[in-house]
Amino acid sequence: MVQVVLWGSLKSAAAGHANVEIEAGTIRELLTRLGETYPRLKPQLDRGVSVSIDGQIYTNDWFQPIQPDSE
């Protein structure tokens, strides 16, 4: 499971959850599963978000692998 930290409007759209765990192997899978788990997040995710994996920021690298213990 990948540890996901949400803040700002993303946190609000995820029912106030700041930390969630999602099963995902790539950024694309992560964003898809976040949208499925928290439907209010989907419009914001569809507009585009940056993703930080273990401190490195990704903006358009949909197939970037995510390790199971990543944050």
C-alpha positions as CSV (number, residue, x, y, z in Angstrom):
1,M,0.0,0.0,0.0
2,V,1.2,3.5,-0.8
3,Q,0.9,6.1,1.9
4,V,-0.8,9.2,0.4
5,V,-0.7,12.6,2.2
6,L,-3.4,15.0,1.1
7,W,-3.7,18.7,2.0
8,G,-5.8,21.8,1.2
9,S,-8.8,21.2,-1.0
10,L,-7.7,17.6,-1.7
11,K,-8.0,16.8,2.0
12,S,-11.5,18.4,2.1
13,A,-12.6,16.4,-0.9
14,A,-11.4,13.2,0.8
15,A,-13.8,13.7,3.7
16,G,-11.1,15.4,5.7
17,H,-8.6,12.5,5.5
18,A,-5.1,13.9,5.5
19,N,-3.4,10.4,5.2
20,V,-4.8,7.5,3.2
21,E,-3.4,4.2,1.9
22,I,-4.0,3.2,-1.7
23,E,-2.9,0.1,-3.6
24,A,-1.1,1.4,-6.7
25,G,1.9,0.5,-8.8
26,T,2.1,3.7,-10.9
27,I,1.0,7.4,-10.6
28,R,-1.9,6.7,-13.0
29,E,-3.2,3.8,-10.9
30,L,-2.8,6.0,-7.8
31,L,-4.9,8.8,-9.2
32,T,-7.5,6.5,-10.6
33,R,-7.9,4.6,-7.3
34,L,-8.0,7.9,-5.3
35,G,-10.8,9.1,-7.6
36,E,-12.7,5.8,-7.2
37,T,-12.3,5.8,-3.4
38,Y,-13.1,9.5,-2.9
39,P,-15.4,10.5,-5.8
40,R,-15.3,14.2,-4.7
41,L,-11.5,14.2,-5.5
42,K,-12.0,13.1,-9.1
43,P,-12.7,16.6,-10.6
44,Q,-9.6,18.0,-9.0
45,L,-7.5,15.0,-10.1
46,D,-8.8,15.3,-13.6
47,R,-7.8,19.0,-13.8
48,G,-4.2,17.9,-12.9
49,V,-2.2,17.6,-9.8
50,S,1.5,17.3,-9.0
51,V,2.5,14.1,-7.2
52,S,5.5,13.9,-4.9
53,I,7.0,10.4,-4.4
54,D,9.5,10.1,-1.7
55,G,10.4,13.8,-2.1
56,Q,10.6,14.0,-5.9
57,I,7.8,15.9,-7.7
58,Y,6.2,14.5,-10.8
59,T,3.6,16.3,-13.0
60,N,3.0,14.3,-16.2
61,D,4.8,11.0,-15.7
62,W,1.7,8.7,-15.5
63,F,3.6,5.5,-15.6
64,Q,6.2,6.4,-12.9
65,P,6.5,3.3,-10.7
66,I,5.6,3.6,-7.1
67,Q,7.2,1.3,-4.6
68,P,4.8,-0.3,-2.0
69,D,6.5,1.6,0.9
70,S,6.5,4.9,-0.9
71,E,5.0,8.1,0.5
